[in-house]
Amino acid sequence: MTEEGRAEINTTIQAGAAVFADVIVDWSDADVSTALTLITRLNQAWAQRGEIYGAKPPLGTGPRWLRARVRGTPRKEED
């Protein structure tokens, strides 16, 4: 991965974190804790389903930034 690619990913992560922080800024500590518990539970269940079903996303699907970085998947120019 290039430095430019790392910078792009970091910028995207930072923007997402900033929006997330803005969304929950007025949530109580209890609400944040509940959300964390439920999101963790969701992620664990999702991962288990993937293991059970051997689920792997088909090549060329998923987020554009990930598709562009999967080996063997040609990059398509955006219109």
C-alpha positions in Angstrom: 0.0 0.0 0.0 1.3 3.4 -0.8 1.6 6.3 1.5 -1.1 8.1 -0.4 -3.4 5.1 0.1 -2.7 5.0 3.8 -3.4 8.7 4.0 -6.7 8.2 2.2 -7.8 5.5 4.6 -6.7 7.5 7.6 -8.7 10.5 6.4 -11.8 8.3 5.9 -11.5 6.8 9.3 -11.0 10.1 11.0 -14.0 11.6 9.2 -16.2 8.6 10.3 -15.0 8.9 13.9 -15.8 12.6 13.9 -19.3 12.0 12.6 -19.8 9.2 15.1 -18.6 11.4 18.0 -21.0 14.1 16.9 -23.9 11.7 16.7 -23.4 10.4 20.3 -22.2 13.6 21.9 -25.5 14.0 23.9 -25.9 10.3 24.7 -25.6 9.3 28.3 -22.8 7.0 29.4 -25.4 4.2 29.9 -26.6 4.7 26.3 -23.1 4.5 24.9 -22.4 1.4 27.0 -25.6 -0.2 25.7 -24.7 0.6 22.1 -21.2 -0.8 22.6 -22.6 -4.0 24.0 -25.1 -4.4 21.2 -22.7 -3.6 18.4 -20.1 -6.0 19.9 -22.8 -8.7 20.0 -23.8 -8.0 16.4 -20.2 -8.2 15.2 -19.6 -11.5 17.0 -22.8 -13.0 15.6 -22.0 -11.8 12.1 -18.5 -13.3 12.4 -19.9 -16.6 13.6 -22.3 -16.7 10.7 -19.5 -16.1 8.3 -17.5 -19.0 9.8 -20.5 -21.3 9.8 -21.4 -20.6 6.2 -17.9 -20.1 4.9 -19.1 -16.7 3.7 -16.7 -14.6 1.8 -17.9 -11.7 -0.2 -17.6 -12.3 -4.0 -14.7 -10.6 -5.6 -15.5 -7.2 -7.0 -18.2 -6.5 -4.3 -18.2 -4.5 -1.2 -16.9 -1.0 -0.6 -15.1 0.7 -3.5 -12.0 1.4 -1.5 -11.7 -2.3 -0.7 -12.6 -3.6 -4.1 -9.7 -1.5 -5.6 -7.2 -3.1 -3.2 -8.2 -6.8 -3.6 -5.6 -8.6 -5.7 -6.9 -9.9 -8.9 -9.7 -7.5 -9.0 -9.2 -4.9 -11.8 -9.8 -1.3 -10.9 -12.7 0.2 -12.7 -12.7 3.9 -13.6 -15.6 5.8 -12.0 -17.8 7.7 -14.4 
